[in-house]
Amino acid sequence: MTAVTRADIKVAAARIHDHVRRTPVLEAGRGAFGLSPSFTIVLKAELLQYTGSFKPRGAANRVLCAEVPSVGVAAASGGNHGQAVAWVARSLELPATVFVPASSSPVKQARIAAYGADLRIGGAAYDDAQAACDAFVVASGALLVHPYDQPEVVAGQGTVGLELTEQVPDIDTVLVAVGGGGLIGGIAAWLADSPVRIVAVEPEGACCLAAARRAGRPVPVEV
């Protein structure tokens, strides 16, 4: 994948400005979460973003900078990305086809459908859904909106970092939840060459990044 730069993220921020929310930061106070009172903790409230996660940022940037065919856009998702793609497509009056695994949350499936997307069950697990989506893209010509493995998506997610450093200029450490890696990749691109420390956070039962770093490459992880 092409490296994402701070310039890419600035362009993405301008492009998606009218399509996403600039979410607030909330101060948790010194000593919050059982940490030392010498720390001041702030939370970037992406739960207040449209669809309830940061995902519309990357989805909007990907769609807005592409020529979308008449068949529309397509994505595979465990839930949050699918909601974002469906929401962006509806706001831009575009067709959307979203593939989810059978194991995905029924609530998230319902929300994807409620946003107007053609919801399709793409197999038992996420990899099956992505494979079904990829096949659909090849057959139909739909624009693929990948949940993390596209520079436009990563740049869009990087706008979280841009906003955060504007809102908290003296921040010294950022903790970022890791799934596919799009969010931490975008934030790391924005903070490149800065003194800010970035800490990846992932569950012990699905520590894909930690396993990949140990192996020096992506590896399967039992979850």
C-alpha positions as CSV (number, residue, x, y, z in Angstrom):
1,M,0.0,0.0,0.0
2,T,1.2,3.5,-0.8
3,A,2.6,5.4,2.2
4,V,0.2,7.9,3.7
5,T,1.6,11.3,4.6
6,R,0.5,14.3,6.7
7,A,-0.3,16.1,3.5
8,D,-2.7,13.3,2.5
9,I,-4.4,13.6,5.8
10,K,-4.8,17.4,5.5
11,V,-6.4,16.9,2.1
12,A,-8.6,14.2,3.5
13,A,-9.7,16.5,6.4
14,A,-10.7,19.2,3.9
15,R,-12.5,16.7,1.6
16,I,-14.6,15.1,4.3
17,H,-15.2,18.2,6.4
18,D,-18.8,18.6,5.4
19,H,-19.5,14.8,5.7
20,V,-18.3,13.9,9.2
21,R,-18.3,15.4,12.7
22,R,-15.4,16.9,14.4
23,T,-15.7,15.0,17.6
24,P,-15.0,16.5,21.0
25,V,-12.4,15.5,23.5
26,L,-13.5,14.9,27.1
27,E,-11.2,15.2,30.0
28,A,-11.4,12.2,32.3
29,G,-9.4,14.0,35.0
30,R,-6.2,13.2,36.9
31,G,-6.1,9.7,38.4
32,A,-8.9,8.4,36.2
33,F,-9.0,4.6,35.5
34,G,-6.8,3.9,38.5
35,L,-3.8,5.6,36.9
36,S,-1.4,8.0,38.6
37,P,-2.8,11.4,39.4
38,S,0.2,12.9,37.7
39,F,-1.5,12.0,34.3
40,T,-4.3,14.0,32.7
41,I,-6.4,11.7,30.5
42,V,-8.5,12.9,27.6
43,L,-10.8,10.8,25.5
44,K,-11.5,11.4,21.8
45,A,-15.2,10.8,21.6
46,E,-15.6,9.0,18.3
47,L,-18.7,7.3,19.6
48,L,-20.3,10.6,18.8
49,Q,-19.3,10.3,15.1
50,Y,-22.0,9.4,12.6
51,T,-22.8,5.6,12.9
52,G,-21.1,5.5,16.3
53,S,-17.4,5.0,15.3
54,F,-14.5,6.6,13.4
55,K,-15.2,4.5,10.3
56,P,-17.1,7.2,8.3
57,R,-13.9,9.2,8.0
58,G,-12.1,6.6,5.9
59,A,-15.2,5.5,4.0
60,A,-16.1,9.1,3.1
61,N,-12.6,9.9,1.9
62,R,-12.3,6.8,-0.2
63,V,-15.7,7.4,-1.9
64,L,-15.3,11.2,-2.4
65,C,-12.0,11.0,-4.1
66,A,-13.0,8.2,-6.5
67,E,-15.1,7.9,-9.7
68,V,-18.0,5.7,-8.5
69,P,-19.6,3.5,-11.1
70,S,-23.4,3.2,-11.4
71,V,-23.4,-0.1,-9.5
72,G,-22.1,1.9,-6.5
73,V,-19.8,0.8,-3.7
74,A,-19.1,-2.5,-2.0
75,A,-17.5,-3.4,1.3
76,A,-17.0,-6.3,3.6
77,S,-17.3,-5.7,7.3
78,G,-17.8,-7.2,10.7
79,G,-20.3,-4.4,11.4
80,N,-18.9,-0.9,12.0
81,H,-17.3,-0.4,8.6
82,G,-20.4,-1.7,6.9
83,Q,-22.5,0.8,8.7
84,A,-20.2,3.6,7.7
85,V,-20.1,2.6,4.1
86,A,-23.9,2.3,4.0
87,W,-24.3,5.7,5.7
88,V,-21.8,7.4,3.3
89,A,-23.5,5.9,0.3
90,R,-26.9,7.0,1.4
91,S,-25.8,10.5,2.1
92,L,-24.3,10.7,-1.4
93,E,-27.2,8.9,-3.0
94,L,-25.1,5.9,-4.2
95,P,-26.0,2.2,-4.2
96,A,-24.1,0.1,-1.6
97,T,-23.6,-3.6,-1.2
98,V,-22.2,-4.8,2.1
99,F,-21.0,-8.3,2.9
100,V,-21.0,-9.5,6.5
101,P,-20.2,-12.8,8.1
102,A,-23.0,-14.8,9.7
103,S,-21.3,-14.2,13.0
104,S,-21.7,-10.5,12.9
105,S,-24.0,-8.7,15.3
106,P,-27.7,-8.8,14.2
107,V,-28.1,-5.2,15.5
108,K,-25.3,-4.0,13.2
109,Q,-26.7,-6.0,10.3
110,A,-30.1,-4.3,10.9
111,R,-28.4,-0.9,10.9
112,I,-26.6,-1.5,7.7
113,A,-29.8,-2.5,6.0
114,A,-31.6,0.5,7.6
115,Y,-29.1,2.8,6.0
116,G,-30.2,1.4,2.6
117,A,-27.4,-1.0,1.7
118,D,-28.0,-4.3,0.1
119,L,-26.9,-6.5,3.0
120,R,-25.5,-9.9,2.1
121,I,-24.2,-12.7,4.3
122,G,-20.8,-13.6,2.9
123,G,-20.0,-16.8,4.8
124,A,-19.2,-17.8,8.3
125,A,-16.2,-15.6,9.1
126,Y,-14.9,-12.2,8.1
127,D,-12.4,-13.6,5.6
128,D,-15.3,-15.3,3.9
129,A,-17.2,-12.0,3.7
130,Q,-14.2,-10.3,2.3
131,A,-13.7,-13.0,-0.4
132,A,-17.4,-12.7,-1.4
133,C,-17.0,-8.9,-1.6
134,D,-13.9,-9.1,-3.7
135,A,-15.6,-11.5,-6.1
136,F,-18.6,-9.2,-6.3
137,V,-16.3,-6.2,-7.1
138,V,-14.6,-8.1,-9.9
139,A,-17.9,-9.3,-11.4
140,S,-19.8,-6.0,-11.1
141,G,-17.2,-3.2,-11.2
142,A,-18.3,-1.7,-7.9
143,L,-15.9,0.5,-6.1
144,L,-14.3,-1.4,-3.2
145,V,-14.2,0.4,0.1
146,H,-11.8,-1.7,2.2
147,P,-12.0,-1.4,5.9
148,Y,-8.3,-0.6,6.3
149,D,-6.1,-1.7,3.4
150,Q,-6.4,1.4,1.2
151,P,-4.4,4.7,1.5
152,E,-7.6,6.8,1.1
153,V,-9.2,5.0,4.0
154,V,-6.1,5.3,6.2
155,A,-5.8,9.0,5.4
156,G,-9.4,9.5,6.4
157,Q,-8.9,7.7,9.7
158,G,-5.8,9.8,10.2
159,T,-8.0,12.9,10.6
160,V,-8.7,11.6,14.1
161,G,-5.0,12.3,14.9
162,L,-5.1,15.7,13.2
163,E,-8.1,16.8,15.3
164,L,-6.6,15.4,18.5
165,T,-3.4,17.4,18.2
166,E,-5.4,20.6,17.4
167,Q,-7.6,20.0,20.5
168,V,-4.8,18.8,22.8
169,P,-1.6,20.5,21.5
170,D,0.6,19.2,24.5
171,I,-0.4,15.6,24.2
172,D,2.5,13.2,24.8
173,T,1.0,9.7,24.5
174,V,-1.9,8.3,22.4
175,L,-3.5,5.0,23.0
176,V,-5.2,3.6,20.0
177,A,-7.4,0.5,19.7
178,V,-6.2,-1.9,16.9
179,G,-8.4,-4.0,14.7
180,G,-7.4,-4.1,11.1
181,G,-4.9,-1.3,11.6
182,G,-6.5,1.6,9.6
183,L,-7.0,3.9,12.6
184,I,-3.6,3.4,14.2
185,G,-2.0,3.6,10.7
186,G,-3.6,6.9,10.0
187,I,-2.8,8.4,13.5
188,A,0.8,7.2,13.2
189,A,1.1,8.8,9.8
190,W,-0.1,12.1,11.2
191,L,2.2,11.9,14.2
192,A,5.2,10.7,12.2
193,D,8.5,12.5,13.3
194,S,6.7,13.9,16.3
195,P,7.7,13.2,19.9
196,V,4.3,11.8,20.7
197,R,4.4,8.1,21.8
198,I,1.8,5.8,20.2
199,V,0.6,2.7,22.1
200,A,-1.4,0.0,20.3
201,V,-4.1,-1.6,22.4
202,E,-5.7,-4.9,21.4
203,P,-7.5,-7.7,23.3
204,E,-5.4,-10.6,24.6
205,G,-7.7,-13.0,22.7
206,A,-7.2,-11.3,19.3
207,C,-3.7,-9.8,19.4
208,C,-3.1,-9.8,15.6
209,L,-0.7,-6.9,15.6
210,A,1.4,-8.3,18.4
211,A,1.6,-11.6,16.6
212,A,2.5,-10.0,13.3
213,R,5.2,-7.9,14.9
214,R,6.7,-10.9,16.5
215,A,6.7,-12.8,13.2
216,G,7.7,-9.9,11.1
217,R,4.7,-10.4,8.8
218,P,0.9,-11.0,9.0
219,V,0.1,-14.3,10.5
220,P,-3.1,-16.2,11.3
221,V,-4.3,-15.8,14.9
222,E,-6.7,-18.1,16.7
223,V,-9.5,-16.0,18.3
